[in-house]
Amino acid sequence: MIKEQAVTDFLADLSTEVEGDEGSSSPVSWKIFVDRASGRYSVGSGVVLVSPQGTRIEQAVEIFFPVTNNQEEYEAIMVGLRLAKELAIQDIRAFTDSMVFASQIRGEFEVNDPVLQKYLVKVKGLVG
């Protein structure tokens, strides 16, 4: 289980801007970066975990069913969080370029869509 401080870090530090946040991470923090991409027959995202030493673990996330951009962000962050759990990572910070997604995770934007509400519950379950 990701420790309580990591949950706080995750919810507080999910950022729409990667630049400028480098100094705020503790030396033991891993980072998850989520980036959305789409192709002709599927959509997908890239998830990159970066260790405190700079080692990168990249994971492609392909989705072969219709999703919105926000649903895709949730799918990707869940893959990243599951990978972090498999690697027994205890302290992690997440970064995305989606202001809406980041604001929903931090609780700054209300999630009205019932599908996104379910995604939010799943994400919080992964960090709790």
N, C-alpha and C positions, 0 to 999 in steps of 0.2 A: 504494500500500500504506500502511496506517495504521502510523505509526512505532512502534517497540518501546515507548517510554514510554507511548504511547496504549494499547497492549495491557495494560500493567501497570495503568494508570489504570482501564481498562475492567473488568478482573478485580477490582481492589481496591475500586473505588468503586461498583460496582453495588449499589444501596442499596434497602432496603425503605421507607425514609423519605426524602422529599425535603426536609422541613424540617430545618434545622440543617446541611445539607450545602453550603449556598450559599458559606460562607466557605472551604471546602476546595478549591474549583475555582480553577485558575489563570485569569488573565484571558484566555488564549487558548483555553480549553477550550470546545468545543461540548458540548451535552447532548442525550441522547436520553431521552425519556419514553415509556414504553409503558403503555397502559391498555386493558384488556379490556372488550368489550361483546358482548352477544348479542341477536339479534333472532328473529323468528318463523321465518324461512326460512334464515337463515345466522348464522354467528358472525363476529366480526371484532374488530379492535383498532384503536386509534388510535396512531399514532406521531407524535411531535412532536420535531423537531430545533430547538434554540434556539442561536443564534449567541452569541458573547461580547458582542455589542452588543444582544442581546435580540430579534433578528429571529426569527420563528417560521416554520417550514416544517412544515405538517401533512400527513399522509398517512393515508388510511383503508386498512385491510387487511381485506378481506372473504374469508372462507374458506367455500367451498361444499361441503365434505366433512367428515365427522365427525372431530372432534378433541377431545382433552381440554383442560382449561384450561391445563395446562403446555405442551402442544403449540402452543396458540394464542400463548402468550407467546414461544416460540421463533420461530414464524413471524413475529411482529411485530418482534422484535429483529433478525431477519435482514433484513427490509425496511428497517429504519432503518439498519443497517450498510451495506447495498448503496447506499442513498441517500447516505450519508456518503461512500462511496468515489467515487460519481459526481460528487459536489461537491468532491472532492479534500480532504476534511477530514482533517487530520492528528492532531488531539488531541480526543478525545471521551470523555465520561463518560455512563454509562447508569443510568437510574433506573426502578424498577418497584415496584408495591405487592405483589408476590408474594414472600413470604419464601422459599418453597420454590424458586422459579425462581432468585432471586438467590443462594441458598445453593448450588444446583447449579452455577451459572456460576462462582462463586468456589471451588468444590471443597470446600466445607464439608459438603455432603450428597452421598452416593454416588448415582449415577444407575444404578438397577437395570433400569429399563424399556428394552428394546432399541431402541424407537422414539426415546425421549428421548436415548439414547446417540448415535444418529445425528444428532439435532438438535444436541447439544452439540459434536460433531465439526465440523459445518458452521459453527456460530457461532465456534468457535475458529479455524477456517480463514479466516473473514472478518476477524478481528482480527489474524491472524498474518502 
